[in-house]
Amino acid sequence: MALAEGPSAGRTGSPVRDHPVRRSRAPFPDHLRSHGSPDRAASHAARPILLPVATDSWGGVRARIRRLRWSRHRGKVFGADGHRFALRPPLRLDQLAQIEAQFGTALPEEYRSFLTTVGAGGAGPGYGLFPLARDRAAGRWAWLGDGAELTDLDALARDFAPGDLSGDQHRLQQQLPPPQDTDAYASWQRSWEDLLHAPGRTDGAACVCHLGCGWQVWLILHGPDAGRIWLDDRGAGIDLEPALGRDGNPHTFTSWYLSWLAGAESTITS
C-alpha cells in the first residue's frame, strides 16, 4: 500500500487526549496496521549471545534505499524530510557482541542481521529508525533520537508483558464524567493515562522509531513476542497493540521494514 497519506493520516495538530475511544484514521499503510493483542504463549528462553548473523532477507535493500534517496520525488514519502533516505553504516560483529553483552540478551535475529548488513539506523518507517550507537556521554550503547530515551536499557532482558488492560479500561470508561465537570474530568484523564503508562509495560522492548504526534514504534526484544513490532499511541489514549501485516499476521521487523520500503517505492513512482 502506498504511503502517500502518511502514517499520521487522520490526525490534526496535537494528539487527541480527551477520550479513550479510538480515533478514526485513514487506512493504515500495511506496516502500520494493528488490531488488539495476540495470545501469548509460554515465555521463550533468552537466546544466547553471539548467534550467527543471517543476511538472506536484506539483499539489495541498500541499493533500493539509495535509488529512493536520489529520486526527485522522495519528498512524497511521509517522514523522508527527517531521514532523507540516508543509512548509518552497518555494525561490525564485535560491536554487536558488545551491545548484546551490555543488554544481557541477544537482539532478534532479523533486526541484528539488518544492523550488520543494511545499517545501524536511518531510512525507515516514520521519521526513520533510531540509530543504535555508542552514547559517549553515558558510556554505553543506546538508541538515539527523539523518543529513543523511552527505552529502559536496564530492562531489555526481561519479558515484554504489557498485560491485558481491557477490564480496567472498561471500568474506567463506565466512570467517565461529563467534560463540563472539569476537575472530575481532569482527574479521570490522569487515571486513564496512569493505567496505560504503568511502570514496566515496555520492559523487554526497544523504541526504534517515531511516527510523529507522540506515536512510537517498539521492537520486542524478549519474551513470547520477541522480534515483533508493536505500536504505541498511548499519548492519544490508545493502548499498546501489535502491528499487523496485510494478511492479518503480526509484523516481524523484516516484514514491517520491507512493507514500508515497498510502499515508499510505490509512492515515488505513482
C-alpha positions as a LaTeX table, in Angstrom:
\begin{tabular}{lrrr}
\hline
Residue & $x$ (\AA) & $y$ (\AA) & $z$ (\AA) \\
\hline
Met1 & 0.00 & 0.00 & 0.00 \\
Ala2 & 1.34 & 3.42 & $-0.88$ \\
Leu3 & 2.32 & 5.81 & 1.86 \\
Ala4 & 1.04 & 8.96 & 0.20 \\
Glu5 & $-1.36$ & 9.54 & 3.07 \\
Gly6 & 1.42 & 9.08 & 5.62 \\
Pro7 & 1.26 & 7.21 & 8.91 \\
Ser8 & $-0.22$ & 10.21 & 10.67 \\
Ala9 & $-3.18$ & 10.49 & 8.32 \\
Gly10 & $-6.35$ & 11.32 & 10.21 \\
Arg11 & $-4.51$ & 13.44 & 12.78 \\
Thr12 & $-4.70$ & 17.17 & 13.14 \\
Gly13 & $-2.34$ & 19.12 & 15.38 \\
Ser14 & $-1.55$ & 17.58 & 18.76 \\
Pro15 & $-2.79$ & 14.09 & 19.63 \\
Val16 & $-6.32$ & 13.95 & 20.99 \\
Arg17 & $-6.06$ & 13.17 & 24.69 \\
Asp18 & $-9.59$ & 13.72 & 25.96 \\
His19 & $-11.28$ & 10.45 & 25.14 \\
Pro20 & $-10.27$ & 6.78 & 25.36 \\
Val21 & $-12.17$ & 5.69 & 22.26 \\
Arg22 & $-10.04$ & 5.04 & 19.18 \\
Arg23 & $-9.95$ & 7.94 & 16.78 \\
Ser24 & $-10.95$ & 7.41 & 13.18 \\
Arg25 & $-7.95$ & 7.27 & 10.87 \\
Ala26 & $-7.48$ & 6.98 & 7.16 \\
Pro27 & $-6.49$ & 3.43 & 6.10 \\
Phe28 & $-3.10$ & 2.47 & 7.53 \\
Pro29 & $-0.13$ & 1.72 & 5.35 \\
Asp30 & 0.45 & $-2.01$ & 5.57 \\
His31 & 3.35 & $-1.64$ & 8.02 \\
Leu32 & 1.14 & 0.29 & 10.48 \\
Arg33 & $-1.91$ & $-1.93$ & 10.75 \\
Ser34 & $-2.90$ & $-3.12$ & 14.22 \\
His35 & $-5.71$ & $-4.98$ & 15.90 \\
Gly36 & $-5.82$ & $-5.91$ & 19.54 \\
Ser37 & $-3.32$ & $-8.11$ & 21.33 \\
Pro38 & $-2.34$ & $-11.61$ & 20.19 \\
Asp39 & $-2.49$ & $-14.56$ & 22.56 \\
Arg40 & 0.82 & $-15.02$ & 24.34 \\
Ala41 & 2.40 & $-18.46$ & 24.68 \\
Ala42 & 4.74 & $-19.52$ & 27.45 \\
Ser43 & 7.82 & $-17.35$ & 27.70 \\
His44 & 10.69 & $-18.12$ & 25.33 \\
Ala45 & 14.05 & $-18.68$ & 26.92 \\
Ala46 & 16.62 & $-15.96$ & 26.23 \\
Arg47 & 18.68 & $-16.81$ & 23.19 \\
Pro48 & 22.44 & $-17.00$ & 23.61 \\
Ile49 & 24.60 & $-14.04$ & 22.74 \\
Leu50 & 26.85 & $-14.18$ & 19.65 \\
Leu51 & 24.48 & $-16.03$ & 17.33 \\
Pro52 & 25.47 & $-16.18$ & 13.66 \\
Val53 & 24.01 & $-13.36$ & 11.59 \\
Ala54 & 21.62 & $-14.32$ & 8.78 \\
Thr55 & 21.59 & $-11.96$ & 5.81 \\
Asp56 & 19.21 & $-13.60$ & 3.32 \\
Ser57 & 16.36 & $-11.09$ & 3.77 \\
Trp58 & 18.33 & $-7.92$ & 3.08 \\
Gly59 & 19.90 & $-8.46$ & $-0.32$ \\
Gly60 & 19.56 & $-5.34$ & $-2.47$ \\
Val61 & 17.96 & $-3.22$ & 0.26 \\
Arg62 & 20.80 & $-0.69$ & 0.47 \\
Ala63 & 20.65 & $-0.23$ & $-3.31$ \\
Arg64 & 16.87 & 0.27 & $-3.18$ \\
Ile65 & 17.26 & 2.88 & $-0.45$ \\
Arg66 & 19.97 & 4.62 & $-2.48$ \\
Arg67 & 17.66 & 4.87 & $-5.50$ \\
Leu68 & 14.96 & 6.42 & $-3.31$ \\
Arg69 & 17.48 & 8.87 & $-1.90$ \\
Trp70 & 18.32 & 10.17 & $-5.35$ \\
Ser71 & 14.75 & 10.34 & $-6.62$ \\
Arg72 & 13.45 & 13.87 & $-7.15$ \\
His73 & 10.08 & 12.65 & $-5.83$ \\
Arg74 & 11.41 & 11.40 & $-2.48$ \\
Gly75 & 9.56 & 14.18 & $-0.64$ \\
Lys76 & 6.27 & 12.43 & $-1.39$ \\
Val77 & 7.12 & 9.76 & 1.19 \\
Phe78 & 5.99 & 10.58 & 4.71 \\
Gly79 & 8.93 & 11.29 & 7.02 \\
Ala80 & 11.52 & 11.50 & 4.25 \\
Asp81 & 12.36 & 15.03 & 5.31 \\
Gly82 & 13.56 & 13.52 & 8.58 \\
His83 & 15.78 & 10.64 & 7.43 \\
Arg84 & 16.35 & 11.72 & 3.77 \\
Phe85 & 16.80 & 8.04 & 2.89 \\
Ala86 & 20.25 & 8.04 & 4.48 \\
Leu87 & 21.50 & 4.93 & 6.27 \\
Arg88 & 24.06 & 4.69 & 9.04 \\
Pro89 & 26.99 & 2.33 & 8.39 \\
Pro90 & 26.34 & $-1.29$ & 9.41 \\
Leu91 & 27.64 & $-2.50$ & 12.75 \\
Arg92 & 30.65 & $-4.80$ & 13.00 \\
Leu93 & 30.20 & $-8.17$ & 14.63 \\
Asp94 & 32.39 & $-7.13$ & 17.56 \\
Gln95 & 30.17 & $-4.10$ & 18.11 \\
Leu96 & 27.08 & $-6.30$ & 18.01 \\
Ala97 & 28.69 & $-8.56$ & 20.61 \\
Gln98 & 29.31 & $-5.53$ & 22.87 \\
Ile99 & 25.68 & $-4.44$ & 22.51 \\
Glu100 & 24.23 & $-7.85$ & 23.33 \\
Ala101 & 26.59 & $-8.27$ & 26.27 \\
Gln102 & 25.51 & $-4.89$ & 27.65 \\
Phe103 & 21.80 & $-5.61$ & 27.15 \\
Gly104 & 22.09 & $-9.11$ & 28.58 \\
Thr105 & 20.13 & $-10.62$ & 25.71 \\
Ala106 & 20.54 & $-11.32$ & 22.02 \\
Leu107 & 18.73 & $-8.99$ & 19.66 \\
Pro108 & 16.01 & $-10.56$ & 17.47 \\
Glu109 & 17.66 & $-12.32$ & 14.54 \\
Glu110 & 16.02 & $-10.22$ & 11.82 \\
Tyr111 & 16.99 & $-6.96$ & 13.48 \\
Arg112 & 20.57 & $-7.99$ & 14.22 \\
Ser113 & 21.05 & $-9.04$ & 10.59 \\
Phe114 & 19.65 & $-5.66$ & 9.48 \\
Leu115 & 22.13 & $-3.87$ & 11.75 \\
Thr116 & 25.11 & $-5.74$ & 10.31 \\
Thr117 & 24.15 & $-5.77$ & 6.62 \\
Val118 & 21.91 & $-2.73$ & 5.94 \\
Gly119 & 22.67 & $-0.12$ & 8.58 \\
Ala120 & 22.58 & 0.80 & 12.26 \\
Gly121 & 19.69 & 3.22 & 11.74 \\
Gly122 & 18.41 & 5.89 & 9.39 \\
Ala123 & 15.99 & 5.44 & 6.50 \\
Gly124 & 12.86 & 3.63 & 7.57 \\
Pro125 & 9.22 & 3.96 & 8.60 \\
Gly126 & 8.03 & 7.24 & 10.04 \\
Tyr127 & 10.91 & 9.64 & 10.58 \\
Gly128 & 13.45 & 6.84 & 10.30 \\
Leu129 & 14.98 & 4.18 & 12.53 \\
Phe130 & 16.72 & 5.45 & 15.64 \\
Pro131 & 20.47 & 4.85 & 15.34 \\
Leu132 & 21.86 & 2.19 & 17.66 \\
Ala133 & 25.16 & 3.76 & 18.60 \\
Arg134 & 27.55 & 4.22 & 21.48 \\
Asp135 & 26.42 & 7.12 & 23.63 \\
Arg136 & 29.77 & 8.65 & 24.55 \\
Ala137 & 28.30 & 10.78 & 27.34 \\
Ala138 & 26.66 & 7.79 & 29.03 \\
Gly139 & 29.48 & 5.40 & 28.14 \\
Arg140 & 27.19 & 2.69 & 26.74 \\
Trp141 & 25.26 & 1.62 & 23.66 \\
Ala142 & 21.79 & 3.08 & 23.20 \\
Trp143 & 19.19 & 4.06 & 20.66 \\
Leu144 & 19.47 & 7.78 & 19.97 \\
Gly145 & 16.72 & 10.15 & 18.84 \\
Asp146 & 13.53 & 11.93 & 19.81 \\
Gly147 & 11.72 & 9.26 & 21.82 \\
Ala148 & 14.56 & 6.75 & 21.99 \\
Glu149 & 15.00 & 7.65 & 25.65 \\
Leu150 & 11.74 & 5.81 & 26.38 \\
Thr151 & 13.66 & 2.54 & 26.15 \\
Asp152 & 14.74 & 1.22 & 29.54 \\
Leu153 & 18.18 & $-0.14$ & 28.70 \\
Asp154 & 18.36 & $-1.93$ & 32.04 \\
Ala155 & 15.15 & $-3.89$ & 31.41 \\
Leu156 & 15.78 & $-5.33$ & 27.94 \\
Ala157 & 16.43 & $-8.86$ & 29.22 \\
Arg158 & 13.01 & $-9.01$ & 30.88 \\
Asp159 & 9.98 & $-10.46$ & 29.12 \\
Phe160 & 7.77 & $-7.98$ & 27.32 \\
Ala161 & 4.44 & $-8.39$ & 29.12 \\
Pro162 & 2.20 & $-5.30$ & 28.84 \\
Gly163 & $-0.79$ & $-7.20$ & 30.22 \\
Asp164 & $-4.44$ & $-7.08$ & 29.23 \\
Leu165 & $-5.97$ & $-3.81$ & 30.42 \\
Ser166 & $-9.37$ & $-4.28$ & 28.79 \\
Gly167 & $-11.18$ & $-4.95$ & 32.07 \\
Asp168 & $-9.67$ & $-1.92$ & 33.80 \\
Gln169 & $-10.31$ & 0.22 & 30.74 \\
His170 & $-13.95$ & $-0.84$ & 30.65 \\
Arg171 & $-14.42$ & 0.02 & 34.31 \\
Leu172 & $-12.85$ & 3.44 & 33.81 \\
Gln173 & $-15.00$ & 4.11 & 30.75 \\
Gln174 & $-18.07$ & 3.46 & 32.87 \\
Gln175 & $-16.87$ & 6.18 & 35.25 \\
Leu176 & $-16.21$ & 8.80 & 32.59 \\
Pro177 & $-17.58$ & 12.12 & 33.94 \\
Pro178 & $-19.04$ & 14.82 & 31.69 \\
Pro179 & $-16.39$ & 17.21 & 30.30 \\
Gln180 & $-18.30$ & 20.09 & 31.89 \\
Asp181 & $-17.14$ & 18.84 & 35.31 \\
Thr182 & $-13.59$ & 19.98 & 34.63 \\
Asp183 & $-11.98$ & 18.85 & 37.88 \\
Ala184 & $-13.51$ & 15.37 & 37.80 \\
Tyr185 & $-12.75$ & 15.05 & 34.10 \\
Ala186 & $-9.09$ & 16.03 & 34.58 \\
Ser187 & $-8.78$ & 13.52 & 37.41 \\
Trp188 & $-10.33$ & 10.82 & 35.22 \\
Gln189 & $-7.85$ & 11.61 & 32.43 \\
Arg190 & $-4.94$ & 11.21 & 34.82 \\
Ser191 & $-6.29$ & 7.83 & 35.92 \\
Trp192 & $-6.57$ & 6.69 & 32.28 \\
Glu193 & $-3.04$ & 7.85 & 31.47 \\
Asp194 & $-1.63$ & 6.25 & 34.63 \\
Leu195 & $-3.23$ & 2.95 & 33.64 \\
Leu196 & $-1.75$ & 2.98 & 30.13 \\
His197 & 1.67 & 4.15 & 31.33 \\
Ala198 & 2.03 & 1.83 & 34.33 \\
Pro199 & 5.72 & 1.11 & 35.05 \\
Gly200 & 7.26 & $-1.89$ & 33.35 \\
Arg201 & 4.80 & $-2.25$ & 30.48 \\
Thr202 & 7.53 & $-1.81$ & 27.85 \\
Asp203 & 10.23 & $-3.80$ & 29.61 \\
Gly204 & 11.88 & $-6.13$ & 27.11 \\
Ala205 & 11.24 & $-3.77$ & 24.19 \\
Ala206 & 13.11 & $-1.00$ & 22.39 \\
Cys207 & 11.56 & 2.13 & 20.93 \\
Val208 & 13.01 & 2.07 & 17.40 \\
Cys209 & 11.27 & 4.99 & 15.68 \\
His210 & 8.51 & 7.56 & 15.97 \\
Leu211 & 5.70 & 8.47 & 13.61 \\
Gly212 & 5.01 & 11.98 & 14.86 \\
Cys213 & 2.45 & 13.31 & 17.35 \\
Gly214 & 3.81 & 11.17 & 20.17 \\
Trp215 & 3.22 & 7.94 & 18.25 \\
Gln216 & 6.05 & 5.42 & 18.77 \\
Val217 & 7.04 & 2.03 & 17.40 \\
Trp218 & 8.55 & $-0.69$ & 19.60 \\
Leu219 & 10.56 & $-3.75$ & 18.65 \\
Ile220 & 10.08 & $-6.56$ & 21.14 \\
Leu221 & 13.44 & $-8.00$ & 22.20 \\
His222 & 12.50 & $-10.56$ & 24.82 \\
Gly223 & 9.55 & $-12.79$ & 25.64 \\
Pro224 & 6.88 & $-14.57$ & 23.55 \\
Asp225 & 6.58 & $-11.62$ & 21.13 \\
Ala226 & 10.33 & $-11.27$ & 20.55 \\
Gly227 & 11.07 & $-9.99$ & 17.05 \\
Arg228 & 7.62 & $-8.47$ & 16.54 \\
Ile229 & 6.63 & $-4.84$ & 16.10 \\
Trp230 & 4.16 & $-3.07$ & 18.40 \\
Leu231 & 2.58 & 0.36 & 18.01 \\
Asp232 & 2.30 & 2.84 & 20.87 \\
Asp233 & $-0.26$ & 5.64 & 20.64 \\
Arg234 & $-0.76$ & 5.97 & 24.39 \\
Gly235 & $-0.26$ & 9.72 & 24.12 \\
Ala236 & $-3.63$ & 9.78 & 22.39 \\
Gly237 & $-5.25$ & 7.40 & 24.87 \\
Ile238 & $-4.83$ & 4.29 & 22.69 \\
Asp239 & $-3.07$ & 1.32 & 24.26 \\
Leu240 & $-0.08$ & $-0.64$ & 23.03 \\
Glu241 & $-1.02$ & $-3.02$ & 20.21 \\
Pro242 & 0.75 & $-5.29$ & 17.73 \\
Ala243 & 1.32 & $-4.09$ & 14.18 \\
Leu244 & $-0.29$ & $-6.44$ & 11.67 \\
Gly245 & 0.51 & $-7.19$ & 8.06 \\
Arg246 & $-1.97$ & $-7.18$ & 5.23 \\
Asp247 & $-2.57$ & $-10.88$ & 5.90 \\
Gly248 & $-3.54$ & $-10.14$ & 9.49 \\
Asn249 & $-0.43$ & $-11.73$ & 10.96 \\
Pro250 & 1.82 & $-9.83$ & 13.38 \\
His251 & 4.63 & $-7.93$ & 11.73 \\
Thr252 & 8.18 & $-9.03$ & 12.39 \\
Phe253 & 10.95 & $-6.49$ & 11.92 \\
Thr254 & 11.66 & $-7.75$ & 8.39 \\
Ser255 & 8.05 & $-7.77$ & 7.15 \\
Trp256 & 7.46 & $-4.33$ & 8.71 \\
Tyr257 & 10.54 & $-2.74$ & 7.18 \\
Leu258 & 10.17 & $-4.32$ & 3.74 \\
Ser259 & 6.48 & $-3.36$ & 3.66 \\
Trp260 & 7.47 & 0.25 & 4.31 \\
Leu261 & 10.17 & 0.08 & 1.62 \\
Ala262 & 7.77 & $-1.30$ & $-0.99$ \\
Gly263 & 5.24 & 1.38 & $-0.07$ \\
Ala264 & 7.85 & 4.12 & $-0.39$ \\
Glu265 & 8.85 & 2.87 & $-3.84$ \\
Ser266 & 5.19 & 2.74 & $-4.90$ \\
Thr267 & 4.59 & 6.27 & $-3.63$ \\
Ile268 & 7.53 & 7.69 & $-5.55$ \\
Thr269 & 6.58 & 6.00 & $-8.81$ \\
Ser270 & 2.83 & 6.72 & $-8.61$ \\
\hline
\end{tabular}
